[in-house]
């Protein structure tokens, strides 16, 4: 799971539905990106980073451990 992506989305007050609308994709597609099942296309990845105001390179890194 891409914990950083989820944390940033939630910190900005977005649900998966509202965020997917903001970046122009379906909720199910965004959910697959957030869980790491799919990689976003470059254009979508840049929109995600822009909407979150995040400029680091590690937003889609799958190596961050998930805390339970």
PDB file of N, CA, C and O in Angstrom:
ATOM      1  N   UNK A   1       0.839  -1.189   0.000  1.00  0.00           N
ATOM      2  CA  UNK A   1       0.000   0.000   0.000  1.00  0.00           C
ATOM      3  C   UNK A   1       0.880   1.246   0.000  1.00  0.00           C
ATOM      4  O   UNK A   1       1.928   1.283   0.644  1.00  0.00           O
ATOM      5  N   UNK A   2       0.456   2.213  -0.697  1.00  0.00           N
ATOM      6  CA  UNK A   2       1.185   3.480  -0.750  1.00  0.00           C
ATOM      7  C   UNK A   2       0.709   4.362   0.399  1.00  0.00           C
ATOM      8  O   UNK A   2      -0.152   5.226   0.227  1.00  0.00           O
ATOM      9  N   UNK A   3       1.279   4.129   1.554  1.00  0.00           N
ATOM     10  CA  UNK A   3       0.840   4.808   2.772  1.00  0.00           C
ATOM     11  C   UNK A   3       0.985   6.322   2.660  1.00  0.00           C
ATOM     12  O   UNK A   3       0.118   7.060   3.129  1.00  0.00           O
ATOM     13  N   UNK A   4       2.051   6.788   2.055  1.00  0.00           N
ATOM     14  CA  UNK A   4       2.277   8.231   1.953  1.00  0.00           C
ATOM     15  C   UNK A   4       1.175   8.884   1.115  1.00  0.00           C
ATOM     16  O   UNK A   4       0.679   9.953   1.470  1.00  0.00           O
ATOM     17  N   UNK A   5       0.801   8.261   0.031  1.00  0.00           N
ATOM     18  CA  UNK A   5      -0.244   8.794  -0.829  1.00  0.00           C
ATOM     19  C   UNK A   5      -1.560   8.906  -0.064  1.00  0.00           C
ATOM     20  O   UNK A   5      -2.249   9.923  -0.144  1.00  0.00           O
ATOM     21  N   UNK A   6      -1.895   7.876   0.663  1.00  0.00           N
ATOM     22  CA  UNK A   6      -3.132   7.894   1.456  1.00  0.00           C
ATOM     23  C   UNK A   6      -3.061   8.968   2.540  1.00  0.00           C
ATOM     24  O   UNK A   6      -4.018   9.719   2.732  1.00  0.00           O
ATOM     25  N   UNK A   7      -1.945   9.045   3.242  1.00  0.00           N
ATOM     26  CA  UNK A   7      -1.787  10.039   4.305  1.00  0.00           C
ATOM     27  C   UNK A   7      -1.931  11.454   3.765  1.00  0.00           C
ATOM     28  O   UNK A   7      -2.602  12.287   4.374  1.00  0.00           O
ATOM     29  N   UNK A   8      -1.311  11.725   2.636  1.00  0.00           N
ATOM     30  CA  UNK A   8      -1.397  13.061   2.040  1.00  0.00           C
ATOM     31  C   UNK A   8      -2.825  13.380   1.606  1.00  0.00           C
ATOM     32  O   UNK A   8      -3.311  14.491   1.820  1.00  0.00           O
ATOM     33  N   UNK A   9      -3.489  12.409   0.999  1.00  0.00           N
ATOM     34  CA  UNK A   9      -4.872  12.615   0.567  1.00  0.00           C
ATOM     35  C   UNK A   9      -5.756  12.935   1.762  1.00  0.00           C
ATOM     36  O   UNK A   9      -6.526  13.895   1.730  1.00  0.00           O
ATOM     37  N   UNK A  10      -5.644  12.135   2.812  1.00  0.00           N
ATOM     38  CA  UNK A  10      -6.476  12.347   3.994  1.00  0.00           C
ATOM     39  C   UNK A  10      -6.123  13.655   4.703  1.00  0.00           C
ATOM     40  O   UNK A  10      -7.014  14.349   5.193  1.00  0.00           O
ATOM     41  N   UNK A  11      -4.837  13.997   4.763  1.00  0.00           N
ATOM     42  CA  UNK A  11      -4.412  15.241   5.409  1.00  0.00           C
ATOM     43  C   UNK A  11      -4.969  16.466   4.688  1.00  0.00           C
ATOM     44  O   UNK A  11      -5.158  17.521   5.294  1.00  0.00           O
ATOM     45  N   UNK A  12      -5.229  16.319   3.398  1.00  0.00           N
ATOM     46  CA  UNK A  12      -5.797  17.415   2.616  1.00  0.00           C
ATOM     47  C   UNK A  12      -7.330  17.387   2.604  1.00  0.00           C
ATOM     48  O   UNK A  12      -7.967  18.174   1.903  1.00  0.00           O
ATOM     49  N   UNK A  13      -7.909  16.477   3.384  1.00  0.00           N
ATOM     50  CA  UNK A  13      -9.360  16.438   3.542  1.00  0.00           C
ATOM     51  C   UNK A  13     -10.125  15.757   2.431  1.00  0.00           C
ATOM     52  O   UNK A  13     -11.329  15.973   2.292  1.00  0.00           O
ATOM     53  N   UNK A  14      -9.458  14.941   1.636  1.00  0.00           N
ATOM     54  CA  UNK A  14     -10.123  14.264   0.520  1.00  0.00           C
ATOM     55  C   UNK A  14     -10.521  12.841   0.894  1.00  0.00           C
ATOM     56  O   UNK A  14      -9.791  12.147   1.603  1.00  0.00           O
ATOM     57  N   UNK A  15     -11.667  12.421   0.418  1.00  0.00           N
ATOM     58  CA  UNK A  15     -12.002  10.997   0.393  1.00  0.00           C
ATOM     59  C   UNK A  15     -11.464  10.472  -0.937  1.00  0.00           C
ATOM     60  O   UNK A  15     -11.034  11.258  -1.782  1.00  0.00           O
ATOM     61  N   UNK A  16     -11.484   9.174  -1.129  1.00  0.00           N
ATOM     62  CA  UNK A  16     -11.055   8.644  -2.430  1.00  0.00           C
ATOM     63  C   UNK A  16     -11.948   9.188  -3.537  1.00  0.00           C
ATOM     64  O   UNK A  16     -11.467   9.498  -4.627  1.00  0.00           O
ATOM     65  N   UNK A  17     -13.234   9.304  -3.267  1.00  0.00           N
ATOM     66  CA  UNK A  17     -14.162   9.789  -4.294  1.00  0.00           C
ATOM     67  C   UNK A  17     -13.893  11.243  -4.655  1.00  0.00           C
ATOM     68  O   UNK A  17     -13.801  11.575  -5.837  1.00  0.00           O
ATOM     69  N   UNK A  18     -13.766  12.115  -3.661  1.00  0.00           N
ATOM     70  CA  UNK A  18     -13.544  13.527  -3.965  1.00  0.00           C
ATOM     71  C   UNK A  18     -12.178  13.754  -4.594  1.00  0.00           C
ATOM     72  O   UNK A  18     -12.014  14.625  -5.449  1.00  0.00           O
ATOM     73  N   UNK A  19     -11.205  12.969  -4.167  1.00  0.00           N
ATOM     74  CA  UNK A  19      -9.870  13.142  -4.738  1.00  0.00           C
ATOM     75  C   UNK A  19      -9.819  12.655  -6.178  1.00  0.00           C
ATOM     76  O   UNK A  19      -9.233  13.311  -7.039  1.00  0.00           O
ATOM     77  N   UNK A  20     -10.430  11.513  -6.440  1.00  0.00           N
ATOM     78  CA  UNK A  20     -10.419  10.989  -7.810  1.00  0.00           C
ATOM     79  C   UNK A  20     -11.118  11.958  -8.760  1.00  0.00           C
ATOM     80  O   UNK A  20     -10.695  12.112  -9.906  1.00  0.00           O
ATOM     81  N   UNK A  21     -12.173  12.605  -8.299  1.00  0.00           N
ATOM     82  CA  UNK A  21     -12.840  13.623  -9.110  1.00  0.00           C
ATOM     83  C   UNK A  21     -11.909  14.805  -9.356  1.00  0.00           C
ATOM     84  O   UNK A  21     -11.853  15.331 -10.468  1.00  0.00           O
ATOM     85  N   UNK A  22     -11.182  15.223  -8.328  1.00  0.00           N
ATOM     86  CA  UNK A  22     -10.271  16.368  -8.446  1.00  0.00           C
ATOM     87  C   UNK A  22      -9.142  16.111  -9.433  1.00  0.00           C
ATOM     88  O   UNK A  22      -8.672  17.037 -10.095  1.00  0.00           O
ATOM     89  N   UNK A  23      -8.702  14.856  -9.537  1.00  0.00           N
ATOM     90  CA  UNK A  23      -7.595  14.552 -10.459  1.00  0.00           C
ATOM     91  C   UNK A  23      -8.077  14.004 -11.795  1.00  0.00           C
ATOM     92  O   UNK A  23      -7.273  13.779 -12.699  1.00  0.00           O
ATOM     93  N   UNK A  24      -9.375  13.789 -11.925  1.00  0.00           N
ATOM     94  CA  UNK A  24      -9.939  13.391 -13.214  1.00  0.00           C
ATOM     95  C   UNK A  24      -9.850  11.924 -13.548  1.00  0.00           C
ATOM     96  O   UNK A  24      -9.583  11.558 -14.692  1.00  0.00           O
ATOM     97  N   UNK A  25     -10.072  11.079 -12.560  1.00  0.00           N
ATOM     98  CA  UNK A  25     -10.095   9.638 -12.822  1.00  0.00           C
ATOM     99  C   UNK A  25     -11.231   9.027 -12.010  1.00  0.00           C
ATOM    100  O   UNK A  25     -11.844   9.705 -11.186  1.00  0.00           O
ATOM    101  N   UNK A  26     -11.510   7.757 -12.240  1.00  0.00           N
ATOM    102  CA  UNK A  26     -12.570   7.102 -11.472  1.00  0.00           C
ATOM    103  C   UNK A  26     -12.056   6.741 -10.083  1.00  0.00           C
ATOM    104  O   UNK A  26     -10.851   6.606  -9.871  1.00  0.00           O
ATOM    105  N   UNK A  27     -12.977   6.586  -9.145  1.00  0.00           N
ATOM    106  CA  UNK A  27     -12.589   6.204  -7.794  1.00  0.00           C
ATOM    107  C   UNK A  27     -11.930   4.833  -7.781  1.00  0.00           C
ATOM    108  O   UNK A  27     -10.953   4.618  -7.064  1.00  0.00           O
ATOM    109  N   UNK A  28     -12.457   3.913  -8.565  1.00  0.00           N
ATOM    110  CA  UNK A  28     -11.889   2.570  -8.570  1.00  0.00           C
ATOM    111  C   UNK A  28     -10.457   2.571  -9.121  1.00  0.00           C
ATOM    112  O   UNK A  28      -9.593   1.862  -8.606  1.00  0.00           O
ATOM    113  N   UNK A  29     -10.212   3.359 -10.157  1.00  0.00           N
ATOM    114  CA  UNK A  29      -8.852   3.442 -10.704  1.00  0.00           C
ATOM    115  C   UNK A  29      -7.914   4.077  -9.685  1.00  0.00           C
ATOM    116  O   UNK A  29      -6.801   3.597  -9.474  1.00  0.00           O
ATOM    117  N   UNK A  30      -8.368   5.161  -9.053  1.00  0.00           N
ATOM    118  CA  UNK A  30      -7.520   5.795  -8.041  1.00  0.00           C
ATOM    119  C   UNK A  30      -7.252   4.846  -6.879  1.00  0.00           C
ATOM    120  O   UNK A  30      -6.133   4.799  -6.368  1.00  0.00           O
ATOM    121  N   UNK A  31      -8.257   4.092  -6.458  1.00  0.00           N
ATOM    122  CA  UNK A  31      -8.090   3.129  -5.369  1.00  0.00           C
ATOM    123  C   UNK A  31      -6.996   2.117  -5.700  1.00  0.00           C
ATOM    124  O   UNK A  31      -6.196   1.757  -4.835  1.00  0.00           O
ATOM    125  N   UNK A  32      -6.961   1.660  -6.949  1.00  0.00           N
ATOM    126  CA  UNK A  32      -5.931   0.708  -7.373  1.00  0.00           C
ATOM    127  C   UNK A  32      -4.548   1.344  -7.358  1.00  0.00           C
ATOM    128  O   UNK A  32      -3.560   0.662  -7.085  1.00  0.00           O
ATOM    129  N   UNK A  33      -4.464   2.615  -7.643  1.00  0.00           N
ATOM    130  CA  UNK A  33      -3.186   3.331  -7.569  1.00  0.00           C
ATOM    131  C   UNK A  33      -2.746   3.436  -6.115  1.00  0.00           C
ATOM    132  O   UNK A  33      -1.583   3.194  -5.791  1.00  0.00           O
ATOM    133  N   UNK A  34      -3.682   3.798  -5.244  1.00  0.00           N
ATOM    134  CA  UNK A  34      -3.354   3.980  -3.835  1.00  0.00           C
ATOM    135  C   UNK A  34      -2.944   2.668  -3.170  1.00  0.00           C
ATOM    136  O   UNK A  34      -2.088   2.667  -2.285  1.00  0.00           O
ATOM    137  N   UNK A  35      -3.537   1.561  -3.580  1.00  0.00           N
ATOM    138  CA  UNK A  35      -3.176   0.274  -2.986  1.00  0.00           C
ATOM    139  C   UNK A  35      -1.935  -0.332  -3.629  1.00  0.00           C
ATOM    140  O   UNK A  35      -1.413  -1.336  -3.144  1.00  0.00           O
ATOM    141  N   UNK A  36      -1.463   0.267  -4.710  1.00  0.00           N
ATOM    142  CA  UNK A  36      -0.263  -0.232  -5.361  1.00  0.00           C
ATOM    143  C   UNK A  36      -0.521  -1.267  -6.435  1.00  0.00           C
ATOM    144  O   UNK A  36       0.423  -1.826  -6.992  1.00  0.00           O
ATOM    145  N   UNK A  37      -1.789  -1.534  -6.738  1.00  0.00           N
ATOM    146  CA  UNK A  37      -2.121  -2.509  -7.776  1.00  0.00           C
ATOM    147  C   UNK A  37      -1.858  -1.981  -9.182  1.00  0.00           C
ATOM    148  O   UNK A  37      -1.620  -2.756 -10.108  1.00  0.00           O
ATOM    149  N   UNK A  38      -1.902  -0.656  -9.338  1.00  0.00           N
ATOM    150  CA  UNK A  38      -1.645  -0.035 -10.649  1.00  0.00           C
ATOM    151  C   UNK A  38      -0.699   1.131 -10.481  1.00  0.00           C
ATOM    152  O   UNK A  38      -0.622   1.748  -9.419  1.00  0.00           O
ATOM    153  N   UNK A  39       0.023   1.423 -11.558  1.00  0.00           N
ATOM    154  CA  UNK A  39       0.882   2.594 -11.620  1.00  0.00           C
ATOM    155  C   UNK A  39       0.135   3.662 -12.412  1.00  0.00           C
ATOM    156  O   UNK A  39      -0.456   3.355 -13.447  1.00  0.00           O
ATOM    157  N   UNK A  40       0.150   4.912 -11.945  1.00  0.00           N
ATOM    158  CA  UNK A  40      -0.522   5.957 -12.713  1.00  0.00           C
ATOM    159  C   UNK A  40       0.306   6.352 -13.933  1.00  0.00           C
ATOM    160  O   UNK A  40       1.535   6.296 -13.905  1.00  0.00           O
ATOM    161  N   UNK A  41      -0.366   6.745 -14.985  1.00  0.00           N
ATOM    162  CA  UNK A  41       0.326   7.311 -16.140  1.00  0.00           C
ATOM    163  C   UNK A  41       0.995   8.602 -15.680  1.00  0.00           C
ATOM    164  O   UNK A  41       0.580   9.202 -14.688  1.00  0.00           O
ATOM    165  N   UNK A  42       2.013   9.021 -16.389  1.00  0.00           N
ATOM    166  CA  UNK A  42       2.769  10.206 -15.994  1.00  0.00           C
ATOM    167  C   UNK A  42       1.865  11.422 -15.825  1.00  0.00           C
ATOM    168  O   UNK A  42       1.984  12.147 -14.837  1.00  0.00           O
ATOM    169  N   UNK A  43       0.984  11.647 -16.755  1.00  0.00           N
ATOM    170  CA  UNK A  43       0.089  12.813 -16.691  1.00  0.00           C
ATOM    171  C   UNK A  43      -0.769  12.773 -15.420  1.00  0.00           C
ATOM    172  O   UNK A  43      -0.926  13.791 -14.747  1.00  0.00           O
ATOM    173  N   UNK A  44      -1.319  11.610 -15.095  1.00  0.00           N
ATOM    174  CA  UNK A  44      -2.132  11.469 -13.892  1.00  0.00           C
ATOM    175  C   UNK A  44      -1.264  11.615 -12.640  1.00  0.00           C
ATOM    176  O   UNK A  44      -1.686  12.245 -11.670  1.00  0.00           O
ATOM    177  N   UNK A  45      -0.086  11.054 -12.649  1.00  0.00           N
ATOM    178  CA  UNK A  45       0.829  11.177 -11.504  1.00  0.00           C
ATOM    179  C   UNK A  45       1.134  12.638 -11.219  1.00  0.00           C
ATOM    180  O   UNK A  45       1.166  13.051 -10.060  1.00  0.00           O
ATOM    181  N   UNK A  46       1.356  13.414 -12.254  1.00  0.00           N
ATOM    182  CA  UNK A  46       1.643  14.839 -12.071  1.00  0.00           C
ATOM    183  C   UNK A  46       0.419  15.589 -11.547  1.00  0.00           C
ATOM    184  O   UNK A  46       0.556  16.502 -10.732  1.00  0.00           O
ATOM    185  N   UNK A  47      -0.783  15.211 -12.011  1.00  0.00           N
ATOM    186  CA  UNK A  47      -2.002  15.845 -11.490  1.00  0.00           C
ATOM    187  C   UNK A  47      -2.184  15.529 -10.016  1.00  0.00           C
ATOM    188  O   UNK A  47      -2.547  16.402  -9.228  1.00  0.00           O
ATOM    189  N   UNK A  48      -1.931  14.271  -9.638  1.00  0.00           N
ATOM    190  CA  UNK A  48      -2.053  13.864  -8.235  1.00  0.00           C
ATOM    191  C   UNK A  48      -1.111  14.697  -7.374  1.00  0.00           C
ATOM    192  O   UNK A  48      -1.520  15.226  -6.341  1.00  0.00           O
ATOM    193  N   UNK A  49       0.141  14.816  -7.789  1.00  0.00           N
ATOM    194  CA  UNK A  49       1.107  15.591  -7.026  1.00  0.00           C
ATOM    195  C   UNK A  49       0.714  17.060  -6.958  1.00  0.00           C
ATOM    196  O   UNK A  49       0.874  17.691  -5.913  1.00  0.00           O
ATOM    197  N   UNK A  50       0.208  17.609  -8.040  1.00  0.00           N
ATOM    198  CA  UNK A  50      -0.177  19.019  -8.066  1.00  0.00           C
ATOM    199  C   UNK A  50      -1.354  19.281  -7.134  1.00  0.00           C
ATOM    200  O   UNK A  50      -1.337  20.253  -6.379  1.00  0.00           O
ATOM    201  N   UNK A  51      -2.375  18.429  -7.176  1.00  0.00           N
ATOM    202  CA  UNK A  51      -3.545  18.621  -6.321  1.00  0.00           C
ATOM    203  C   UNK A  51      -3.153  18.512  -4.848  1.00  0.00           C
ATOM    204  O   UNK A  51      -3.713  19.211  -4.004  1.00  0.00           O
ATOM    205  N   UNK A  52      -2.200  17.644  -4.539  1.00  0.00           N
ATOM    206  CA  UNK A  52      -1.751  17.484  -3.157  1.00  0.00           C
ATOM    207  C   UNK A  52      -0.682  18.500  -2.758  1.00  0.00           C
ATOM    208  O   UNK A  52      -0.260  18.532  -1.602  1.00  0.00           O
ATOM    209  N   UNK A  53      -0.241  19.328  -3.704  1.00  0.00           N
ATOM    210  CA  UNK A  53       0.856  20.273  -3.451  1.00  0.00           C
ATOM    211  C   UNK A  53       2.078  19.553  -2.899  1.00  0.00           C
ATOM    212  O   UNK A  53       2.709  20.006  -1.944  1.00  0.00           O
ATOM    213  N   UNK A  54       2.396  18.433  -3.514  1.00  0.00           N
ATOM    214  CA  UNK A  54       3.529  17.609  -3.081  1.00  0.00           C
ATOM    215  C   UNK A  54       4.538  17.542  -4.223  1.00  0.00           C
ATOM    216  O   UNK A  54       4.192  17.209  -5.357  1.00  0.00           O
ATOM    217  N   UNK A  55       5.778  17.859  -3.911  1.00  0.00           N
ATOM    218  CA  UNK A  55       6.777  17.925  -4.974  1.00  0.00           C
ATOM    219  C   UNK A  55       7.924  16.940  -4.788  1.00  0.00           C
ATOM    220  O   UNK A  55       8.904  16.994  -5.531  1.00  0.00           O
ATOM    221  N   UNK A  56       7.823  16.045  -3.812  1.00  0.00           N
ATOM    222  CA  UNK A  56       8.841  15.014  -3.618  1.00  0.00           C
ATOM    223  C   UNK A  56       8.696  13.915  -4.652  1.00  0.00           C
ATOM    224  O   UNK A  56       7.696  13.841  -5.366  1.00  0.00           O
ATOM    225  N   UNK A  57       9.696  13.071  -4.720  1.00  0.00           N
ATOM    226  CA  UNK A  57       9.696  11.970  -5.686  1.00  0.00           C
ATOM    227  C   UNK A  57       9.214  10.651  -5.096  1.00  0.00           C
ATOM    228  O   UNK A  57       9.091   9.664  -5.822  1.00  0.00           O
ATOM    229  N   UNK A  58       8.940  10.613  -3.803  1.00  0.00           N
ATOM    230  CA  UNK A  58       8.633   9.344  -3.149  1.00  0.00           C
ATOM    231  C   UNK A  58       7.144   9.087  -2.932  1.00  0.00           C
ATOM    232  O   UNK A  58       6.788   8.178  -2.182  1.00  0.00           O
ATOM    233  N   UNK A  59       6.292   9.840  -3.550  1.00  0.00           N
ATOM    234  CA  UNK A  59       4.854   9.722  -3.296  1.00  0.00           C
ATOM    235  C   UNK A  59       4.282   8.370  -3.730  1.00  0.00           C
ATOM    236  O   UNK A  59       3.315   7.894  -3.135  1.00  0.00           O
ATOM    237  N   UNK A  60       4.855   7.758  -4.738  1.00  0.00           N
ATOM    238  CA  UNK A  60       4.353   6.470  -5.217  1.00  0.00           C
ATOM    239  C   UNK A  60       5.234   5.307  -4.780  1.00  0.00           C
ATOM    240  O   UNK A  60       5.141   4.213  -5.337  1.00  0.00           O
ATOM    241  N   UNK A  61       6.085   5.535  -3.788  1.00  0.00           N
ATOM    242  CA  UNK A  61       6.994   4.507  -3.283  1.00  0.00           C
ATOM    243  C   UNK A  61       6.212   3.476  -2.478  1.00  0.00           C
ATOM    244  O   UNK A  61       5.469   3.835  -1.564  1.00  0.00           O
ATOM    245  N   UNK A  62       6.371   2.219  -2.804  1.00  0.00           N
ATOM    246  CA  UNK A  62       5.665   1.139  -2.093  1.00  0.00           C
ATOM    247  C   UNK A  62       6.441   0.583  -0.916  1.00  0.00           C
ATOM    248  O   UNK A  62       5.999  -0.382  -0.292  1.00  0.00           O
ATOM    249  N   UNK A  63       7.587   1.166  -0.596  1.00  0.00           N
ATOM    250  CA  UNK A  63       8.417   0.572   0.450  1.00  0.00           C
ATOM    251  C   UNK A  63       8.133   1.121   1.838  1.00  0.00           C
ATOM    252  O   UNK A  63       8.729   0.645   2.805  1.00  0.00           O
ATOM    253  N   UNK A  64       7.254   2.098   1.978  1.00  0.00           N
ATOM    254  CA  UNK A  64       6.945   2.664   3.280  1.00  0.00           C
ATOM    255  C   UNK A  64       6.048   1.681   4.035  1.00  0.00           C
ATOM    256  O   UNK A  64       4.995   1.299   3.525  1.00  0.00           O
ATOM    257  N   UNK A  65       6.450   1.262   5.249  1.00  0.00           N
ATOM    258  CA  UNK A  65       5.645   0.284   5.977  1.00  0.00           C
ATOM    259  C   UNK A  65       4.318   0.873   6.418  1.00  0.00           C
ATOM    260  O   UNK A  65       4.223   2.060   6.727  1.00  0.00           O
ATOM    261  N   UNK A  66       3.313   0.044   6.445  1.00  0.00           N
ATOM    262  CA  UNK A  66       1.982   0.457   6.866  1.00  0.00           C
ATOM    263  C   UNK A  66       1.836   0.161   8.346  1.00  0.00           C
ATOM    264  O   UNK A  66       2.119  -0.951   8.792  1.00  0.00           O
ATOM    265  N   UNK A  67       1.393   1.157   9.114  1.00  0.00           N
ATOM    266  CA  UNK A  67       1.170   0.972  10.551  1.00  0.00           C
ATOM    267  C   UNK A  67      -0.253   0.504  10.756  1.00  0.00           C
ATOM    268  O   UNK A  67      -1.196   1.058  10.191  1.00  0.00           O
ATOM    269  N   UNK A  68      -0.392  -0.512  11.561  1.00  0.00           N
ATOM    270  CA  UNK A  68      -1.731  -1.043  11.864  1.00  0.00           C
ATOM    271  C   UNK A  68      -2.081  -0.788  13.301  1.00  0.00           C
ATOM    272  O   UNK A  68      -3.166  -1.160  13.747  1.00  0.00           O
TER     273      UNK A  68
END
